[in-house]
Amino acid sequence: MHLLCCPWTRITSFVLPLDDVKSWDVHKIHSLFSEPVVESILRTPLFEEVHEDKLIWNLEKHGNYTVKSGYKHYIKKKSVVQSYTVEGEWSSLWRICAPPKTKHTLWRVYRGCLPTRVRLKERGVSCPSECPICLNEDEDDWHAFFGCSVNRQVWNEAGLQAVIEPRLRQLNDVKSVLFEICINESKEVAGSVAMTLWCLWQNRNNCVWNGVKDSAKEVAIKSLHLLEEWCAVNKLQDHNSQTIGALSQSRQTVAAENQFSEISRATEQLRWQKPHEHWLKCNVDASLSPNSSYTGWGWCVRNSEGNFVAAGTNNCLHKLTIEEGEAMAILEAMREAISQGWPNIIFESDSKVVVDAIKAPPQGISELNSIITNIKLLLQCNSNFEIKFTKRQANMAAYTLARAAISWSSRSYFNNLSSDSSPTLLATITTVSKTSLEPRNHLQNRHLLTTILTNPPSFIESSIVKL
Ligand SMILES: [Zn+2]
């Protein structure tokens, strides 16, 4: 349901439709709402598959609320983004050469959320305010990293005195000092600073929680070792990937052969494949009109020889999502297969979302899920129905039918298409047109279908060319 701007919407199929008929009560809606709202309501599809009213979350396909989508929706609002934007060259922090955990500590300092004792007291936590390392002064950000005499010694022991000291004379807050280093020093030097800062905070925590603290020299050495270890592991990983590259070069012939077979496999996936003997294959697809107001879908059944068996199209003048359209195409094709008595049939769709949802355990409350539930029921009742995902390039017959269906006013059904000449084809199409319910533009449709079936675009599989 896409009626309102609010992401929460209600499936209102039983609020305003006519009794016993799945269509909107146009008179009642006109009497209750303004014209733009009326238009929105009437464009909202009413699925037979939906049986009860539910509140659904529109920003997820399954209709259930998730924190992730809620957060994204909230943050998307321009005013919110602006008020939460924090000034600063943040990219200079993320590019430094240091483990992610040290960058995270730096980020916490930048954002003023490191739980120093002064900050904890400001927020109502009952705790002492003095520095746990020197026990002389209050522990705020500045003291914890630069003001504390013990910690100041760590920077000297780590050989970073020349990087730190001049900046401490010019700048008066931790954030500015660290930003200045990340922006103007090399990413290796900035990495050393980040690692030392992380070790200082670790030493402080160890002192608070375990009553153990290292000397300035020990903290500096630990920082040096940790950074060396991290760099060594990274270099090893780089070396390994280069070795793999060199090895593959020395096996060029084998690689070329493998590549060829991979390309062959990939090309095969891009072509429509015939089903096994005694099986049919039904390709389905959906398409939205250029302004997304209408949805068309089509299906095309072919046999193990690759010959045409039947095809159908339908459309909806309501605004469906592409996934809802794909699911409707599958559902209608399955119902047709049951009524025609086709027992062994593979349904192929190029919508991975829909195919995955059909194969996944039941979840969600959205309209799409109601349609999927019906598809699952039909699959359970028909053991030789299979559902598969296929690449779009191998699904062009259904795609073409779906595209054509957008401009047709009603359901169409095609069968007995002959493989020879145009006159036979035209005669068949005329028959087909008679069986369909008054196409919106009969001549145009006839021309379009002829074009589709006799002069298909080069990307349409060879089997449809035979039509
Ligand atoms: Zn101190």
Boltz pocket constraint, residues with backbone or C-beta under 6 A from the ligand:
constraints:
  - pocket:
      binder: B
      contacts: [[A, 131], [A, 132], [A, 133], [A, 134], [A, 135], [A, 136], [A, 137], [A, 143], [A, 147], [A, 148], [A, 149], [A, 150]]
      max_distance: 6.0
